[in-house]
Amino acid sequence: MNGEIIAVGSELLLGQIANTNAKFISQQLAGIGVNVFYHTVVGDNAERLKRAVEIAESRSNLIIFTGGLGPTKDDLTKETIANHLGVKLVHNEAALGSIEEFFRKRNVTMTPNNRKQALVFEHAEVLPNDTGMAPGMVLTKNEITYMLLPGPPSEMEPMFSNYGMKAILNRLESIDRIESRVLRFFGIGESTLEHTLEDFIDQQTNPTIAPLASDGEVTLRLTAKHPSDLERRRLLDETEAKIMERVGEFFYGYDETTIIKEMGNLIESNNMTLSVAESLTGGLFQEEVTSIAGVSKWFQGGIVSYSPEIKINVLGVNPDTVETYGVVSKECAMEMAENVRKLMDTDIGISFTGVAGPASLEGKEPGSVYIGVSFKNKPTASHFVLLPGNRETVRVRAVKTGAWYILKELR
Amino acid sequence: MNGEIIAVGSELLLGQIANTNAKFISQQLAGIGVNVFYHTVVGDNAERLKRAVEIAESRSNLIIFTGGLGPTKDDLTKETIANHLGVKLVHNEAALGSIEEFFRKRNVTMTPNNRKQALVFEHAEVLPNDTGMAPGMVLTKNEITYMLLPGPPSEMEPMFSNYGMKAILNRLESIDRIESRVLRFFGIGESTLEHTLEDFIDQQTNPTIAPLASDGEVTLRLTAKHPSDLERRRLLDETEAKIMERVGEFFYGYDETTIIKEMGNLIESNNMTLSVAESLTGGLFQEEVTSIAGVSKWFQGGIVSYSPEIKINVLGVNPDTVETYGVVSKECAMEMAENVRKLMDTDIGISFTGVAGPASLEGKEPGSVYIGVSFKNKPTASHFVLLPGNRETVRVRAVKTGAWYILKELR
């Protein structure tokens, strides 16, 4: 099966958004061994879309479209493909019902163009949209499979993961099956990791090993190809064990997990609770924690003490500490972590103070970060790191580094 | 001039990274009126790349390539295009010098494959690489312009902005110049906005009007085409005024701004300060505020009161309120907003409590959100909204909705 992804939307060609949908779909398809040879982006224009489809049909037998399923005149993916394939569009009753329900619930009058969203190809397999209105669809005709997905990632991603992947797996021969496993590392650079494993990566063909660095993390993607499920698994296990012998201390998890999630799992399994005091990260650590459902078992809350006044008046940092050492100091970080832990009555308190940039602060350069970690019945610790990058990457890396300290402490 | 961007790299087709290069280049080209009709992504494979070039040549006269200029065997963009066009590759002395310099400075022995990076098309205009090794190049042949840029955004972006754009402008007729303006709206759905402006959008040809919805917002992109700078500006102003007559109450800003930024500007110009109490949004509002540099003038800090205990013990919400109405209630939202404002001694306090999902809470369905807004010397208000989408989009939209309430109150 040769895949091609066609994203439809002039906003992509105008550079208003990046084609993250193609990234998401490609990643999922790579995991089940479907080769993607092309991504195409085309605007909201029927004629150009039709030509892109013809080109795709000449080289691919799985064509996945994203975008253009909405209610407006610009949304013409469905109509164009239906016309090109000579299939009828019919109203899907389930989708129409949930669209009407959506408006009824909100007491908003439904404009007529919204009915268009419930149109699907006749005889297509319909993919439900659990987070929006327009359903997706799959149809195989002349040995080519056409899948239409909505454009907004918040609708496309759950639809593709929950329904689209199943539809593709049903059409796939088991002989082509591959299996991927991603090993995630923190606290080691890409070149160091690659250097440590160099001989090994080069001689390895099944599974293949592909390193990738992003946002201070490094991942290794192992990809094994074998008709037998068991044998694929065994090949991956064997290679993973060899890698772990050399760099296991930097490993934190598999596949799509995050350091924050792994930290949370450990806190929860230890029956502990966490609270947070954030200055330079401004809420990012807590935002990432609470983006995971069900964290209320171990996450209590925290303080964003952005100004010195809040550090002193709400968090109870000693004014002398701020006066003597400044807010960007190990002393301030330690008091912040310890005080938030006591204030919120938790087992662990963590704090972040530092310079996100672009300007320096208290004579410290952007990227300077102090992370305080306070465990009940243990002496409070403070770590200094100098993080590379701009304001955004400094904050992101500070958050990961903090989670990494808690994770290391707990395991 | 019709543009097409061809990104070369198997990592894109495996979904390891998104094609942000195409976004960047498209945005720059849109600003000078060059239409981009297609993006293509193709892997590190000479045969497939050659076919992609042939397709591009049949429909575009400006073809921009990113990626595949590096030293490894996988990097074959230059060789493939040179072969296809029948042009010679020659060493560029300046580039070769700076590559040698790079290794000398770091006391690293230069491996022979690095010399390959200094190869350029004979007679091409060379684009210097100020942040890396491989130079870019531009060549016009048979009325088609080919531009080759490196893949890493940190090299591609400065090269394209500083040298690539100039090379394109030199080839562009002033007659084709366009100018775009994006109008941003909140509190109105895409279909309603489009319905309200329908007659107007349909009859409008210069500027064109393109609506786009994402994450609860709607934007209209106006694009005017005219040789004169002044006349382009006048066309945009005229159309904007007509749009504002009908939907001006939902407008919040231009181009790349955000509701949070516009809210911040208004708070700052009113010499006011803000504090925040977050439950379901878990720090997201504060994270978005503090991602803007310089907010310490008006943002003090806040509390993430994720558990009921923190709402009561730290934020001082009345236990009876929680008992009688629950934490997902207008009463709790109002106390949270008012109490955080007093605790942090600010002019404005805002609070978020609700159900992010996936599970219901206190009998309220996911997406139910109460937003409390407390201004000093005004009665505290509470707003209920039922937001669509998954956990992530509910949180994102709640944050925007809160900022929108403060913004409306202040203007």
Interface residues (C-beta under 8 A of the other chain):
Chain A: A7 S10 E11 L12 L13 L14 G15 Q16 I17 A18 N19 T20 A22 K23 F24 I25 S26 Q27 Q28 L29 A30 V36 F37 Y38 H39 T40 V41 V42 G43 N45 R48 R51 A52 I55 R59 G70 P71 T72 K73 D74 F102 K105 R106 V108 T111 N113 N114 D130 T131 G132 P152 S154 P158 A210 L212 S214 R221 V276 E278 L280 T281 G282 G283 L284 F285 Q286 E287 V289 T290 S291 A293 V295 S296 F299 Q300 G301 G302 I303 V304 S305 Y306 S307 E309 I310 N313 V314 L343 M344 D345 A356 G357 P358 A359 R391 E392 R395
Chain B: A7 E11 L12 L13 L14 G15 Q16 I17 A18 N19 T20 A22 K23 F24 I25 S26 Q27 Q28 L29 A30 N35 V36 F37 Y38 H39 T40 V41 V42 G43 R48 R51 A52 I55 R59 S180 V182 G189 E190 S191 T192 E194 H195 I201 A210 P211 L212 A213 S214 D215 T219 R221 V276 E278 L280 T281 G282 G283 L284 F285 Q286 E287 V289 T290 S291 A293 V295 S296 F299 Q300 G301 G302 I303 V304 S305 Y306 S307 E309 I310 N313 V314 L343 M344 D345 A356 G357 P358 A359 L386 P388 G389 N390 R391 E392 T393 R395
